[in-house]
Each structure stands twice: as structure tokens, then as C-alpha cells.
Amino acid sequence: MRATFFASFCGLLMLVAVGCQTTRQERTPVTTDLIVAGVPLVEMSGFSFTPAQITVAVGDTVEWRNTTRSAHTVTCHPQYVANPQNVRLPEGAEPFHSGTLQPGESFFFTFQTPGRYRYVCLLHEEYGMIGEVNVIEPYVTTPRERGRQASQVTR
């Protein structure tokens, strides 16, 4: 009788443990550092952009998401900022400005010109809220280069 009770009790504990594990996994929050649909994400947190620097390829779109409780901007336009030296645009690149982003709002921008872009939050520029995007040409290999790379890997 005791053995049956003990076995039943152990079985019940295992079911509860498995059930708790499943419940915990289902309730795990989705983190905001995920790339949604292949779009790199920069978060506005406190008085900083996180990450402060990213590298993307020409043609990539970046999302900036305001995860704070205050308004922010994403501004890469020398005429809008307090100190034009805080902003950098590659030659021929179009400046951009998100407008004011309220908590939970996002801004998307697609980079068409390679080079370094330095941008600020207009509302917190004096606190050093500055970020940077390095835009590079996409790396394209020829079939011959791919074959050479494969042979180097498989040696």
C-alpha cells in the first residue's frame, strides 16, 4: 500500500513539475533584442541608444523603438540639432528625422548610401544621446570565390 502511494505521489510530482515547466515557458516574455523579420533593432533606453553602434548593409532597414516612458527622436539632420558636429552623413546621403516618438512607438529607416551615420535624440542631445550606424556594401561572391571558400573550409 505504501509503495503504491509513494509511486502515485512521485508520478503526481512529475506531472506537476512538467506542468510548471510548460507554464513557465509559455509565460516567458519576448525580449526586445530580437530581430523582427530581419530588421535590426535599436532601443531607446534612458538617455541612450542600445546598441549605440550597429553595422548594416546598403538596402537594410533599421528599427528604432522607444522603450522608455519619455519621448525621444532619431535625428540625423545637421540643421535640426543643437551641435551639428554631433551628426554625420555620408556624402550624397539623405538626412532623416523621426519626429517625436512617444513611448512604445517605432521609427524605420532604410539606408541607401554606404558610410557612417551619426544621429542624436533632439530632446536629449545635451545628455549625450548619440548613436551611429555604419552602412557597408553587401558582400557578393562569385561562384569561383564560393568554391575556393568551400575548399578552404573542408580541408
Backbone as a ProteinNet text record, in pm:
[ID]
protein_1_A
[PRIMARY]
MRATFFASFCGLLMLVAVGCQTTRQERTPVTTDLIVAGVPLVEMSGFSFTPAQITVAVGDTVEWRNTTRSAHTVTCHPQYVANPQNVRLPEGAEPFHSGTLQPGESFFFTFQTPGRYRYVCLLHEEYGMIGEVNVIEPYVTTPRERGRQASQVTR
[TERTIARY]
81.4	0	87.2	190.6	281	355.2	398	470.4	382.2	254.6	160.8	139.4	122.2	103.4	227.6	348.2	472.4	488.4	458.8	469.3	369.9	248.1	146.4	187.6	241.5	284.9	398.6	498	609.5	559.5	465.8	408.6	338.1	264	194.4	294.5	403.3	506	566.9	592	649.4	552.5	423.5	324.3	318.3	322.1	319.6	445.7	561.2	686.4	684.7	638.8	630	530.4	418.8	318.1	370.9	445.7	503.9	606.3	685.5	786.6	719.8	615.8	544.4	482.8	422.6	360.9	466.4	581.7	687.1	734.7	752.5	797.2	694.4	567.6	462.9	456.7	493.9	484.8	613.8	717.5	843.6	820.2	849.6	825.4	918.7	870	952.4	1043.3	1173.3	1266.2	1268.6	1305.6	1305	1435.3	1528.8	1652.8	1645.8	1527.2	1510.1	1503.8	1550	1535.4	1404.6	1311.3	1180.1	1184	1154.9	1150.4	1279.1	1392	1520.7	1555.7	1482.4	1508	1589.7	1713.4	1791.6	1718.1	1727.9	1655.3	1751.7	1723.5	1793.6	1687.9	1711.1	1615.3	1661.3	1564.4	1591	1565.1	1671.8	1658.3	1729.3	1654.1	1711.2	1751.7	1878.1	1931	2034.2	2004.9	2098.9	2025.5	2095.9	2051	2124.4	2051.8	2111.1	2078	2179.4	2321.2	2351.3	2460.7	2499.1	2553.8	2610.1	2664.7	2620.3	2577.8	2544.4	2600.8	2616.1	2659.7	2554.9	2513.9	2414.7	2464.5	2398.6	2433.3	2344.1	2393.4	2312.9	2181.4	2071.5	1939.5	1871.5	1944.7	1884.1	1800.1	1697	1611.2	1640.9	1649.9	1672.8	1547.2	1512	1400.9	1457.4	1411.1	1439	1308.9	1312.4	1191.4	1209.3	1111.8	1114.2	1058.6	1147.5	1107.3	1104.4	1112	1113.9	975.9	969.8	844.6	842.2	946.9	950.8	968.1	942.4	952.5	1098.9	1125.7	1259.3	1245.7	1359.4	1365.2	1485.7	1485.6	1601.8	1628.8	1734.4	1757.5	1898.9	1906.6	2034.2	2020.8	2007.2	1985.3	2059.8	2168.7	2250.5	2178.1	2072.2	2000.4	1909.2	1877.8	1784.8	1853.2	1980.8	2046.6	2111.2	2133.8	2198	2344.4	2412.5	2553.2	2568	2583.1	2592.5	2706.7	2805.7	2914.7	2870.2	2754.5	2702.1	2637.9	2621.3	2555.9	2654.7	2649.7	2736.1	2653.7	2670.1	2606.1	2711.2	2706.9	2797.1	2759.3	2854.3	2827	2716.8	2618.4	2507.8	2393.9	2408.5	2302.3	2193.9	2072.1	1958.8	1952	1935.7	1916.6	1780.7	1768	1639	1607.5	1478.3	1427.7	1297.1	1287	1169.3	1049.8	1071.5	966.4	967.5	879.5	876.6	812	885.1	835.3	790.7	666.1	611.9	648.9	637.6	668.4	594	668.6	611.4	611.8	640.3	641.3	776.8	775.8	897	913.5	1037.7	1073.6	1159.8	1132.6	1207.5	1274.4	1399.5	1470.1	1551.6	1545	1621.3	1741.7	1860.1	1985.1	2021.8	2038	2068.5	2211.4	2279.5	2414.3	2511.7	2623.1	2719.6	2792.5	2839.6	2915.5	2869.6	2922.8	2888.9	2782.4	2681.1	2574.1	2579	2589.4	2580.2	2452.3	2372.9	2242.1	2223.7	2125.5	2100.9	1951.8	1922	1786.2	1785.2	1702.7	1698.9	1664.9	1578.8	1533.1	1638.3	1737.1	1837.7	1980.3	1997.8	2130.1	2232.4	2191.8	2286.6	2329.9	2255.5	2293.4	2377.4	2412.1	2496.1	2421.4	2292.5	2215.3	2244.5	2350.1	2401.5	2423.4	2388.4	2410.4	2477.1	2517.9	2587.7	2550.5	2532.5	2509.4	2618.5	2686.3	2787.1	2721.7	2709.9	2643.8	2750.7	2753.8	2856.1	2790.8	2871.8	2824.4	2804.3	2699.4	2682.2	2795.7	2841.5	2949.6	2890.7	2936.4	2886.7	3004.9	2986.3	3094	3058.3	3160.6	3140.6	3138.2	3086.6	3088.5	3229.7	3329.8	3468.1	3514.5	3481.4	3518.8	3449.1	3320.7	3247.7	3312.2	3356.3	3423.9	3554.8	3630.2	3757.3	3733.2	3629.5	3597.4	3556.6	3476.5	3432.2	3550.9	3645.5	3760.3	3848.4	3854.6	3932.6	3867.4	3735.5	3663.5	3669.3	3662.5	3650.4	3782.8	3893.9	4024.1	4041.8
-118.9	0	127.4	122.4	237.2	254.9	147.6	154.3	213.1	173.8	227	376.4	414	555.2	635.4	583.8	651.8	668.1	562.8	568.8	669.6	669.1	764.3	907.5	925.7	1057.9	1108.8	1022.2	1059.8	1092.6	1013.7	1040.6	1174.6	1203.8	1332.3	1447.9	1431.8	1536.3	1560.3	1453.7	1468.9	1542.6	1510.1	1580.1	1727.6	1758.1	1897.9	1968.8	1902.7	1964.5	1991	1896.2	1915.2	2025.5	2027.2	2131.6	2268.8	2280.1	2409.5	2454	2359.8	2395.3	2445.8	2378.7	2420.9	2558.5	2579.6	2708.5	2818.4	2791.3	2892.1	2926.4	2827.6	2853	2934.1	2906.8	2980.6	3125.1	3150.4	3285.8	3364.9	3303.7	3375.4	3493.4	3615.1	3731.2	3732.4	3785.3	3801.7	3920.3	3900	4009	4103.5	4227.2	4327.4	4331.5	4241.3	4241.5	4147.3	4097.1	4010.9	4093.8	4035	4099.2	4049.9	4139.1	4104	4111.7	4000.6	3993	4044.5	4018	4056.3	4203.4	4277.7	4421.3	4442.2	4496.9	4525.6	4626.8	4606.7	4688.6	4768.9	4898.9	4985.9	5037.2	5018.5	5065	5196.6	5278.3	5399.7	5364.1	5365.3	5327.9	5431.5	5496.8	5605.7	5718.3	5756.6	5860	5800.4	5680.8	5618	5535.7	5511.6	5418.9	5287.3	5177.4	5046.5	4949.4	4898.9	4930.6	5069.8	5127.2	5262.5	5263.7	5151.4	5140.8	5008.4	5016	4893.9	4904.5	4790.2	4784.6	4710	4770.2	4710.2	4724.6	4655	4663.3	4765.7	4818.5	4907.9	4836.2	4907.1	4849.4	4793.5	4782.5	4733.1	4841.8	4797.9	4886.5	4863.8	4972	4965.6	5017.3	4952	4998.5	5057.8	5177.2	5236.9	5231.3	5173.8	5157.1	5229	5312.8	5385.1	5293.7	5241.9	5151.7	5222.7	5355.1	5431.5	5489.7	5568.6	5636.5	5782.3	5823	5960.9	5964.5	6079.1	6096.9	6104.7	6061.9	6067.2	6097.5	6127.5	6139.4	6060.8	6033.5	5978.4	6078.7	6157.6	6269.8	6268.8	6262.3	6269.6	6380.6	6501.2	6618.3	6735.8	6783	6886.4	7017.4	7047.6	7173.5	7168.1	7047.2	7034.6	7027.3	6992.7	6963.5	7086.6	7081.5	7192.7	7205.1	7090.1	7090.7	7006.4	7071.6	6997.4	6894.9	6909.1	6811.2	6678	6674.7	6550.1	6462.1	6517.2	6444.8	6425.4	6307.8	6280.5	6206.4	6250.6	6185.9	6161.3	6045.7	6026.6	6122.1	6154.9	6242.1	6181.6	6263.8	6220.3	6151.5	6128.6	6061.7	6161.2	6112.5	6194.8	6199.7	6318.6	6326.1	6266.3	6227.3	6174.2	6225.6	6227.3	6273.3	6200.5	6139	6058.9	6141.3	6265.1	6335.8	6281.7	6330.8	6287.2	6149.3	6056.7	5920.5	5906.6	5878	5856	5714.7	5685.2	5551	5443.5	5341.1	5229.7	5248.5	5367.6	5392.3	5358.1	5331.1	5295.7	5384.3	5392.3	5463.2	5369.1	5361.5	5276	5362.5	5326.5	5397.3	5296	5308	5221.2	5297.8	5240.7	5306	5269.6	5372.8	5353.1	5392.1	5465.1	5514.5	5459.6	5397.9	5345.7	5458.4	5428	5523.6	5525	5619.8	5632.9	5741.3	5704.3	5796.7	5813	5935.7	5963	6042.5	6000.2	6061.7	6089.3	6170.9	6209.6	6202.3	6208.6	6238.5	6388.6	6462.1	6607.8	6648.7	6571.5	6606.8	6578.6	6494.7	6456.6	6464.9	6546.9	6563.5	6610.7	6703.4	6756.9	6651.9	6541	6431.3	6325.5	6352.6	6260.3	6143.9	6161.5	6054.2	6055	5982	5978.5	5832.7	5800.8	5666.3	5671.7	5554.6	5550.6	5423.8	5440.7	5328.4	5330.9	5217.8	5202	5120.1	5178.6	5111.8	5068.2	4937.8	4881.9	4823.8	4809.8	4744.3	4596.4	4535.5	4391.3	4314.5	4210.5	4128	4025.9	4028.9	3937.5	3855.6	3725	3638.7	3583.1	3553.5	3487.5	3336.6	3257	3111.5	3058.4	3117.6	3073.2	3099.7	3219.2	3251.2	3158.7	3128.3	3038.2	2900.3	2851.9	2723.4	2723	2832.1	2844.6	2847.9	2921.4	2927.2	2789.6	2717.2	2584.7	2489.2	2499	2408.7	2442.8	2568.8	2606.9	2556	2554.5	2511.7	2361.4	2285.6	2141.2	2068.3	2136.4	2067.8	1980.1
0	0	0	88.1	94.5	-37.1	-100.3	-227.2	-335.2	-338.3	-437.2	-414.3	-287.1	-254.7	-294.9	-262.9	-295.2	-446.1	-521.8	-668	-724.2	-671.1	-717.3	-685.1	-563.9	-522	-610.8	-641.6	-729.1	-869.7	-919	-1051.3	-1054.4	-947.8	-939.4	-935.9	-860.4	-855.3	-992.6	-1067.1	-1201.3	-1293	-1284.3	-1366.8	-1332.3	-1203.3	-1159.8	-1208.3	-1195.6	-1240	-1389.4	-1468.4	-1613.4	-1645.1	-1576.5	-1598	-1564.4	-1454.8	-1417.9	-1520.5	-1569.5	-1669	-1795.5	-1840.7	-1960.6	-1939.5	-1823.2	-1794.3	-1794.9	-1735.3	-1730.2	-1870.9	-1956.3	-2092.5	-2169	-2149.8	-2220.7	-2175.1	-2051.2	-1997.7	-2014.6	-2068	-2087	-2180.1	-2134	-2220.4	-2340.2	-2449.4	-2568.5	-2543.6	-2558.5	-2533.7	-2652.8	-2626.7	-2732.6	-2810.1	-2778.8	-2855.4	-2974.9	-3004.4	-3120.1	-3247.6	-3354.6	-3484.3	-3542.2	-3562.7	-3614.4	-3765.8	-3830.5	-3977.3	-4039.9	-3976.1	-4032.2	-4017.4	-3937.3	-3920.1	-3792.6	-3803.5	-3682.6	-3594.8	-3464.1	-3367.7	-3281.7	-3268.3	-3174.5	-3078.5	-2950.3	-2849.6	-2788.6	-2754.6	-2679.7	-2534.3	-2454.4	-2313.8	-2228.7	-2142.4	-2063.9	-2156.5	-2148.4	-2236.5	-2331.2	-2383.7	-2476.1	-2581.2	-2689.9	-2793.6	-2767.9	-2769.5	-2741.8	-2852.9	-2925.6	-2912.7	-2966.2	-2918.4	-2960.3	-3102.2	-3145.7	-3281.6	-3342.7	-3468.5	-3542	-3683.2	-3747.2	-3886	-3966.2	-4077.3	-4166	-4309.5	-4401.4	-4543.2	-4613.1	-4723	-4806	-4838.7	-4824.6	-4851.3	-4727.9	-4615.4	-4491.2	-4425.8	-4356.7	-4278.8	-4131.9	-4056.2	-3911.7	-3842.4	-3731.4	-3648.3	-3519.8	-3484.4	-3354.3	-3276.2	-3156.7	-3075.6	-2942.6	-2908.8	-2782	-2673.1	-2587.8	-2480.1	-2344.8	-2347.1	-2222.3	-2193.5	-2087.9	-2051.9	-2097.3	-2170.6	-2218.8	-2370.2	-2428.2	-2573.2	-2616.4	-2740	-2799.6	-2948	-3011.9	-3157.6	-3207.5	-3336.2	-3406.2	-3517	-3500.6	-3591	-3645.8	-3778.2	-3847.8	-3952.2	-3901.5	-3986.4	-3922.7	-3984.7	-3922.1	-3893.4	-3967.1	-3945.1	-3823.2	-3771.9	-3659.5	-3523.5	-3520.2	-3393.2	-3331.7	-3200.6	-3130.4	-3171.4	-3187.3	-3226.8	-3353.1	-3469.5	-3595.6	-3600.1	-3512.4	-3509.4	-3450.1	-3384.9	-3330.2	-3437.8	-3557.8	-3666.7	-3780.4	-3841	-3957.1	-4061.5	-4186.2	-4301.4	-4408.4	-4474.1	-4588	-4700.9	-4783.7	-4897.1	-4983.5	-5017.2	-5102.4	-5029.6	-4898.2	-4821.3	-4782.2	-4776	-4733.8	-4581.4	-4523	-4378	-4340.2	-4213.5	-4167.4	-4027.9	-3997.7	-3868	-3841	-3726.4	-3692.7	-3649.8	-3609.3	-3537.7	-3394.7	-3311.4	-3172.2	-3161.6	-3100	-3078	-2932.8	-2914.1	-2780.4	-2733.7	-2604.3	-2554.2	-2634.5	-2674.1	-2749.3	-2900	-2948	-3091.9	-3152.3	-3283.6	-3357.1	-3479.3	-3524.5	-3647.2	-3730.4	-3861	-3952.2	-4057.6	-4091.6	-4198	-4277.1	-4410.2	-4499.8	-4551.8	-4532.6	-4571.3	-4715	-4799	-4941	-4978.4	-4888.9	-4918.9	-4815.8	-4861.7	-4764.8	-4692.6	-4572	-4492.2	-4348.1	-4272.6	-4130.2	-4111.2	-4033.4	-3997.7	-3845.8	-3799.1	-3655.7	-3634.9	-3538.3	-3515.2	-3366.5	-3333.7	-3195	-3164.4	-3035.7	-2990.4	-2962.8	-3036.9	-3019.1	-2876.3	-2811.4	-2677.2	-2570.3	-2601.2	-2501.7	-2558.1	-2658.4	-2719.7	-2616.9	-2529.6	-2430.8	-2328.9	-2317.8	-2228	-2299.5	-2425.3	-2499.9	-2561.5	-2588.8	-2651.7	-2801.6	-2837.4	-2974.4	-3014.2	-3136.7	-3188.6	-3324.1	-3372.3	-3501.1	-3577.1	-3707.6	-3798.2	-3903.3	-3918.1	-4022.6	-4133.3	-4252.5	-4365.1	-4464	-4489.4	-4577.7	-4702.7	-4806.9	-4928.4	-4897.2	-4949	-4925.5	-4991.9	-4924.8	-4978	-5074	-5197.7	-5300.3	-5349.7	-5353.3	-5401.4	-5538	-5614.7	-5744.2	-5718.9	-5813.7	-5795	-5770.3	-5837.1	-5817.4	-5674.3	-5618.7	-5480.9	-5382.5	-5407.1	-5317.8	-5317.5	-5435	-5443.9	-5367.8	-5379.9	-5309.3	-5158.3	-5115.3	-4973.3	-4921.7	-4997.9	-4956.4	-4944.7	-5039.4	-5032.7	-4913	-4875.3	-4759.4	-4631.7	-4628.2	-4509.3	-4492.2	-4602.8	-4594.4	-4586.1	-4587.3	-4582.7	-4464.1
[MASK]
+++++++++++++++++++++++++++++++++++++++++++++++++++++++++++++++++++++++++++++++++++++++++++++++++++++++++++++++++++++++++++++++++++++++++++++++++++++++++++

